[in-house]
Amino acid sequence: MSKATFELFEDSEGKYRWRLVHDNGNIIADSGEGYATEQKARQGLASVKENAPGADVVEVDE
């Protein structure tokens, strides 16, 4: 069972966003941008779910 839930919501500017929230209330990840439509926000969320389940972690020196 997952210990996190995706939330989809409309922000104060009327843009749609998603965030991944752990059961303890901490935000693990978010969309980083507002989408013009709920459909586009859902597509962005679905892309993350599909493309990153086993993503590698890479250390980067900046």
Buried (B, 14 or more C-beta within 10 A) or exposed (E): EEEBEBEBEEEEEEBBBBBBBEEEEEEEEEBEEBBEEBEBBBEBBEEBEEEEEEEEEEEEEE
